[in-house]
Amino acid sequence: MNKGIKFVFLLFFAAMILAGLLLIHPFGDLDNSDMDDYYIQNGQTELGANNIVTTIVFDYRGFDTLGEATVLFGTAVGVLTIFRGVGR
């Protein structure tokens, strides 16, 4: 690659990083979310769990949690498969 193309890629990458930093949600600045209020008000009555975090993770977001577990399992199997062949 010539230096001009590398410089353009560097400028593009720097612009994306800068845009991400400028547009990021400020830490500690709370948004008013109706979904949060719904979880807090209806979590125990709908699902019968006293721990609201467990209710959200396993009941309301169950498919998302299952997807994350599947990705982690697949990654672990892939890494073990790669390392198993390294010692041969």
Residue pairs with C-beta under 8 A, 6 or more apart in sequence:
25 31
39 52
39 55
39 56
39 60
40 52
43 49
43 52
43 55
43 56
43 60
44 50
44 52
44 55
47 55
47 59
49 55
49 59
57 65
58 65
